[in-house]
Amino acid sequence: MTRPVRTWRRASIPAVAGGLAFWAANFAISLTPIAAEYRAALSIAYVPMLLEAMFGGMVLGFGVSYSLVRFYDRLPTQSPVLKSLLLSLTALVAVTALVEVPAKLLTPTPDAWRYFLIAALFNVIRIAALGVVIGLLYGRLYGPREGVTSSSSGSPAEGRLLPCRSATRLGRNRR
């Protein structure tokens, strides 16, 4: 019972920060002329859009952050930022396939493909900001996990697997 509580507790701070980064990127994008044209073409109100971005950022942030905490050792890279960006890319593909494609294909505007590409670009920027902030904050709060390939001595062998003593005694792994 303590593992799920600990996982959610570790995931909450990076998730909230990632959600805020998502919202901040959305706010910055919303100030551009292309975003104003996009909102006008699709009849999107400004203030509700900002509130929806906050809610969506928090949902994506908790999903990415929880997955990062839960599956940290199973992700292929060593850097928490790259791991978080990989999870964010997965979220981007899911959001694009489940939300953007149906919404834009059912839109009665003549330039549906153009608005789909604009929305996809906006999502790339917002979700990348979310992933970078979650990865940076996770790395700063919890550091790299103990064990597998790292050594904390700062030696040149840091990040490499070192040969075990028994293999050295048997004459293997000589340089």
C-alpha positions in Angstrom: 0.0 0.0 0.0 2.9 2.4 0.6 4.3 2.1 -3.0 1.3 3.7 -4.8 1.2 6.5 -2.2 5.0 7.1 -2.6 4.7 7.0 -6.4 2.0 9.6 -6.5 3.8 11.7 -3.9 7.0 11.7 -6.0 5.0 12.4 -9.2 2.9 15.3 -7.9 5.5 18.1 -7.8 7.0 17.5 -11.3 3.4 17.0 -12.6 2.2 20.4 -11.3 5.3 22.1 -12.6 4.9 20.4 -16.0 1.2 21.4 -16.1 2.2 25.0 -15.4 4.9 24.9 -18.1 2.2 23.5 -20.5 -0.1 26.4 -19.6 2.7 29.0 -19.9 3.7 27.8 -23.3 0.0 27.9 -24.3 -0.3 31.4 -23.0 2.8 32.5 -25.0 1.4 30.8 -28.1 -2.0 32.4 -27.6 -0.5 35.9 -27.9 0.7 35.3 -31.5 -1.3 36.4 -34.6 -1.5 32.8 -35.9 -3.1 31.7 -32.7 -5.6 34.5 -33.0 -6.5 33.5 -36.5 -6.8 29.8 -35.4 -9.1 30.8 -32.5 -11.2 32.9 -34.8 -11.5 30.2 -37.5 -12.6 27.6 -35.0 -14.7 30.0 -32.8 -12.6 29.3 -29.7 -13.2 31.7 -26.8 -9.9 33.0 -25.2 -10.5 32.7 -21.4 -12.1 29.3 -21.5 -9.3 28.1 -23.8 -6.8 29.2 -21.1 -8.7 27.3 -18.4 -8.9 24.2 -20.6 -5.2 24.4 -21.2 -4.5 24.5 -17.5 -6.7 21.5 -16.9 -5.3 19.6 -19.9 -1.7 20.5 -18.9 -2.3 19.1 -15.4 -3.8 15.9 -16.7 -0.9 15.4 -19.2 1.6 16.4 -16.5 0.3 13.8 -14.0 0.2 11.1 -16.7 3.8 11.8 -17.8 5.1 12.3 -14.3 3.5 9.2 -12.9 4.8 7.2 -15.9 8.3 8.6 -15.3 8.3 7.7 -11.6 6.7 4.3 -12.2 8.7 3.1 -15.2 11.9 5.1 -14.7 14.2 2.0 -14.9 12.4 0.6 -18.0 12.9 3.6 -20.2 15.9 3.4 -22.5 17.9 6.5 -21.8 19.9 7.6 -18.7 18.8 11.2 -18.5 15.5 12.0 -16.7 14.9 14.8 -19.3 15.2 12.4 -22.2 13.0 9.9 -20.5 10.4 12.5 -19.8 10.5 13.8 -23.4 10.0 10.2 -24.6 6.9 9.9 -22.5 5.8 13.3 -23.7 6.2 12.2 -27.3 3.9 9.2 -26.5 1.4 11.6 -25.0 1.7 13.8 -28.1 0.9 10.9 -30.4 -2.1 9.9 -28.3 -3.5 13.4 -28.1 -3.0 13.9 -31.8 -4.6 10.6 -32.7 -7.5 10.7 -30.2 -8.3 14.5 -30.1 -6.9 16.5 -33.0 -7.6 14.2 -35.9 -11.3 13.6 -35.2 -11.8 17.3 -34.2 -10.2 18.6 -37.4 -11.8 16.1 -39.7 -15.3 17.0 -38.4 -14.6 20.7 -38.6 -16.7 22.4 -41.4 -13.9 24.8 -42.3 -12.4 24.7 -45.8 -8.8 24.7 -44.5 -9.1 21.7 -42.1 -5.6 20.4 -42.9 -4.0 23.8 -42.3 -5.7 24.1 -38.9 -4.7 20.5 -38.1 -1.0 21.3 -38.8 -1.2 24.5 -36.7 -2.8 22.6 -33.8 -0.1 19.9 -34.1 2.6 22.5 -34.0 1.1 24.1 -30.9 0.9 20.7 -29.2 4.5 19.9 -30.0 5.6 23.2 -28.4 3.3 22.8 -25.3 4.0 19.1 -24.7 7.8 19.5 -25.2 7.7 22.3 -22.6 5.8 20.0 -20.2 8.3 17.1 -20.8 11.4 19.2 -20.3 10.2 20.8 -17.1 9.1 17.4 -15.6 12.4 15.8 -16.5 14.5 18.7 -15.2 12.5 18.9 -11.9 12.6 15.1 -11.5 16.4 15.1 -12.0 16.8 17.9 -9.5 14.5 16.5 -6.8 15.4 12.9 -7.0 18.6 12.7 -9.0 19.6 9.7 -11.0 18.6 6.4 -9.4 21.1 4.5 -7.5 22.8 1.5 -8.9 23.0 0.1 -12.3 25.7 1.9 -14.2 26.6 5.1 -12.3 29.2 5.7 -9.7 29.0 8.8 -7.5 32.8 9.3 -7.1 33.1 11.5 -10.2 35.8 9.2 -11.6 36.4 8.8 -15.3 34.7 5.4 -15.0 31.4 7.1 -14.1 28.5 5.8 -16.3 30.3 2.6 -17.4 29.9 -0.9 -16.1 33.1 -1.9 -14.3 34.4 -5.5 -14.4 33.7 -7.6 -11.4 36.6 -8.9 -9.3 36.1 -12.5 -10.1 36.4 -11.9 -13.8 39.6 -9.9 -13.2 41.1 -12.7 -11.1 40.4 -15.2 -13.8 42.4 -13.1 -16.3 39.4 -11.7 -18.2 38.7 -8.1 -18.8 42.3 -7.0 -19.0 43.1 -3.9 -21.0 
